[in-house]
Amino acid sequence: MQGIFAQGRFVWIFLCVLLFVLSACSMQNPDSRFESSKSNATKEPASFSSDQGQQQREKNSLRVDYLTAVSDIANPEIFIYKQKRRLYVIQSNVMVRDYPVGLGSCPAGDKEKEGDGRTPEGDFLIRQKDPVSPFKKALILNYPDRKHAERALFTGIISAPEFKEIMTAAESKEAPFLQTKLGGRFYIHAGGAQRDWTQGSIALYNSDMEELYKIASAGTPVHIRP
């Protein structure tokens, strides 16, 4: 009698354990499958899930053709990347030229005042072409521009009358005002790109400058990035 009772208790315990295991599995598996499908649905390829992916897409959309004839470069934009020490000429989403450049003697950071050796950063325009500059051919940019002048006025580097003179020169679309505490005329010029040696201007090798001088014109946009 005791044996039958013990056997029945064992069967009852076994059934309870089996029911508990089955119940736990049925509760966990749906959640596990949902989380798995959820993570798979939201997961993106690595190349499209970060800023690096965006840069890669932009890079892939830009074509390169260094064989484009100078005479066929009609409406270019110039991009200068200071850390890379490179100047790129781009037309209709095609990179048509790539030149090494030298910068100011203290190139890191945006230019703040005369004598700091920094190369300005921002979006500029070529105002004039100078065929007889001290560095042979040169392109004069519209620096100081409004952004740099407003910052200098706010920090007290220039006075209100000096700010007005700079803005008058900028609005006239002629050569920038020369006598300024923000620095003198800002050029892209010849002289060599082997090192950072200018007072803030962009320097190219003489042969590269000869070609760029033919490509660029008054009004050509110049974008200078860190």
C-alpha positions in Angstrom: 0.0 0.0 0.0 2.8 2.4 0.9 4.6 1.5 -2.4 1.5 2.4 -4.4 1.2 5.7 -2.5 4.8 6.6 -3.0 4.6 5.7 -6.8 1.5 7.9 -7.1 3.3 10.8 -5.4 6.2 10.5 -7.7 4.0 10.6 -10.8 2.2 13.7 -9.4 5.5 15.5 -8.8 6.7 14.6 -12.3 3.6 15.9 -13.9 3.9 19.2 -12.0 7.5 19.7 -13.1 6.6 18.9 -16.7 3.7 21.4 -16.7 6.0 24.1 -15.2 8.6 23.5 -17.9 6.1 23.6 -20.7 4.5 26.7 -19.3 7.9 28.5 -19.0 8.8 27.6 -22.6 5.5 28.8 -24.0 5.9 32.2 -22.1 9.5 32.8 -23.1 9.7 31.7 -26.8 7.2 34.3 -28.2 9.1 37.2 -26.5 12.4 35.8 -27.7 11.2 35.5 -31.3 9.7 39.1 -31.1 12.9 40.6 -29.8 14.9 38.8 -32.5 12.6 39.9 -35.3 12.4 43.4 -33.9 16.2 43.7 -33.7 16.6 42.3 -37.3 14.0 44.7 -38.6 15.6 47.8 -37.2 19.2 46.9 -37.8 20.8 48.8 -40.7 23.9 48.1 -42.7 26.9 49.6 -41.1 27.6 51.9 -44.1 24.2 53.6 -43.7 23.9 53.8 -39.9 26.4 56.6 -39.1 27.8 59.9 -40.3 30.6 57.8 -41.9 28.0 56.1 -44.1 26.6 59.5 -45.2 30.1 60.7 -46.1 30.7 57.5 -48.0 27.5 58.0 -50.0 28.5 61.5 -50.8 31.9 60.4 -51.9 30.5 57.7 -54.1 28.2 60.2 -55.8 31.2 62.4 -56.8 33.0 61.4 -60.0 36.6 62.2 -60.8 37.9 63.3 -64.2 41.3 65.0 -64.1 41.5 64.8 -67.9 38.9 67.5 -68.3 40.3 70.3 -70.4 40.8 73.7 -68.8 38.7 75.2 -71.5 35.8 72.9 -70.5 35.7 74.0 -66.9 33.2 76.8 -67.0 31.5 77.1 -63.5 33.7 75.5 -60.9 33.7 75.6 -57.1 36.8 75.4 -55.1 37.0 73.4 -51.9 40.0 73.6 -49.6 40.5 71.1 -46.7 43.1 72.4 -44.3 43.9 69.2 -42.5 44.4 67.4 -45.8 46.4 70.3 -47.3 44.4 69.8 -50.5 42.5 72.1 -53.0 39.8 70.5 -55.1 38.1 72.0 -58.1 34.6 70.6 -58.6 32.3 71.2 -61.5 28.8 69.6 -61.8 29.6 67.0 -59.2 32.8 66.0 -61.0 36.2 66.6 -59.3 38.3 68.0 -62.2 41.5 69.0 -60.3 43.3 68.2 -57.1 46.2 70.3 -55.9 48.4 70.2 -52.7 48.5 73.5 -50.8 50.5 75.2 -48.1 48.7 77.2 -45.4 49.5 79.9 -42.8 52.4 79.3 -40.4 49.9 78.5 -37.6 47.1 76.8 -39.6 44.9 75.2 -36.9 41.7 77.1 -36.3 39.9 80.0 -37.9 41.7 83.3 -38.4 40.9 85.8 -35.7 43.3 88.7 -36.2 46.3 90.0 -38.1 49.5 88.2 -37.4 48.0 85.0 -35.9 49.3 82.9 -38.9 45.9 81.2 -39.3 44.2 80.5 -42.6 40.5 81.7 -42.6 37.7 79.2 -42.7 34.3 79.7 -44.3 32.6 80.4 -47.6 34.2 83.0 -49.8 34.2 84.4 -53.3 37.1 85.3 -55.6 36.9 89.1 -55.9 39.7 89.8 -58.3 42.5 88.1 -60.3 45.9 89.7 -59.8 48.4 88.8 -62.6 51.3 90.9 -61.0 51.1 90.1 -57.3 54.4 89.5 -55.4 53.7 85.8 -55.7 53.2 86.0 -59.5 49.6 85.2 -60.2 47.1 85.4 -57.3 43.3 85.2 -56.7 42.0 87.7 -54.1 39.2 86.5 -51.8 36.6 88.6 -50.1 38.2 88.4 -46.6 37.4 89.9 -44.1 33.8 88.9 -44.8 30.7 89.6 -42.6 31.2 86.6 -40.4 34.7 87.4 -39.4 34.0 91.1 -39.1 31.0 90.6 -36.8 32.9 88.3 -34.5 35.8 90.8 -34.3 33.4 93.6 -33.5 31.8 91.5 -30.8 35.2 90.6 -29.2 36.5 94.2 -29.5 39.2 93.5 -32.0 37.7 96.2 -34.4 35.6 99.3 -33.7 32.2 100.1 -35.1 33.7 102.5 -37.8 36.2 99.8 -38.8 33.3 97.3 -39.1 31.4 99.8 -41.3 34.5 100.2 -43.6 34.8 96.4 -44.0 31.1 96.0 -44.8 31.2 98.9 -47.3 34.1 97.2 -49.1 32.3 93.8 -49.0 29.0 95.2 -50.3 30.8 96.9 -53.2 32.0 93.5 -54.5 35.4 94.9 -55.0 38.7 94.1 -53.4 38.3 93.8 -49.6 39.3 96.7 -47.3 43.1 96.3 -46.8 43.9 98.1 -43.6 42.2 95.9 -41.0 43.2 94.3 -37.7 41.7 91.1 -39.0 44.6 90.8 -41.5 45.4 92.1 -44.9 44.3 90.7 -48.3 43.7 87.0 -48.4 45.0 85.2 -51.5 45.3 81.9 -53.3 48.7 82.4 -54.8 51.8 80.7 -56.1 55.1 80.2 -54.3 55.1 76.5 -53.2 53.0 74.0 -51.3 55.9 72.1 -49.7 55.1 73.5 -46.2 52.9 75.9 -44.2 54.7 79.3 -44.7 52.3 82.1 -45.5 50.7 84.7 -43.3 47.3 83.0 -43.8 46.9 82.7 -47.5 46.6 79.5 -49.6 49.8 78.7 -51.5 50.1 76.4 -54.6 53.0 75.2 -56.6 53.7 77.6 -59.5 52.5 75.3 -62.2 49.3 74.5 -60.3 48.6 78.2 -59.8 49.1 78.8 -63.5 46.3 76.3 -64.2 44.0 77.4 -61.4 44.4 81.0 -62.5 43.0 80.1 -65.9 40.1 78.0 -64.4 38.9 80.5 -61.8 37.2 83.9 -62.3 35.7 86.7 -60.3 32.8 85.3 -58.5 34.0 81.7 -58.2 33.0 80.2 -54.8 35.8 79.1 -52.5 34.9 76.9 -49.5 37.6 76.5 -46.8 37.1 73.8 -44.2 39.1 72.7 -41.2 
